[in-house]
């Protein structure tokens, strides 16, 4: 069962806690897709990762301002009880 659901609303990421319990979110990794020009003048797609420290208990939802809306994947690193877990969400 997934604990989180993510959606993009304008220039914000809305992360919803679907577990029904309060979870401590340590960090969120946001992987952006960017287009770059290579040395030989070709266009390539790269992934850039932004790490956002949260360190909060979340019961309902969390809103995060985005640098770009072209997101490949989000990873939520959270604690449930005494265990630290990671949930990857593709968008």
N, C-alpha and C positions, 0 to 999 in steps of 0.2 A: 504494500500500500504506500502510495506517495504521501508525504507529509506537507508538500508545498505545491502551489500552483502559481505560475508567473504569467503576467501579461503586460504589454506595453500600452500605456495610455498617454498619448501626446509625447512629451519628452521625459516621462517618468516610467520607472519600472514599479509595478505593484506586485508584491510578493505576499500571497495569502497563505496563512497557516491552516491547513485542512485536517490536522491531526485531532483537533478537539481538546488538546492540552497546551499548556504554555511551554514553549521551547526556547532555549537560550541560543541565539544565533551569534556565532563567533565572527564569521566573515562571509562575504559574498564575493565570488569571482565572476566577473562579467567578461565574456569573450566577444570582442567586436570584430566584424569583418571589414577590412580596409583594402582599398585598391592602391597599389604602388606601381611605380615605374622602375623596372630593373636596370642594371648597368647597360645591358644591350638594347635599351629603349623599348622593351616589351612591357605590357601591362600584366600584373599578377595580383592574385588575391591572397592576402595574408591575414592572420588572426593576431590581434593584440589583446592581452588580458589585463584587466583593471581589477585590483584587489581593494575591497572596501571593508574596513574593520567596522563591525556593528557592536558587538559585546552587549547585547540587550536581550531581555526576555520578551518574546513576542507571543501574544495570544491570538490576535486577529490578523492584522496585515501591517506591512511595512512599505513605505514609498521611498524610492531612491531616484535622485536626479540622474539622468543619463547624459553621457558625452555625445552619443550618437544613437539612433534607433536601429541601426543595422547590426543586430545582435545574433551571434551564432549559437551561443549556449550560456547558461547560467549555472554556477555551482554554489550550493548553499552548504556551508560548514556549520553544523549545529551540535548541541549537546542534548541528549535525552537521557536523563538520569545521570549515571557516571560514565556514559559512553559518548565519545565524539564521533559523529557520522557525517557523511557527505552525500548530498543528493544532487544529481546533475539533471538539468531541465533544458531540453532543446526547444528553440523557438523557431 
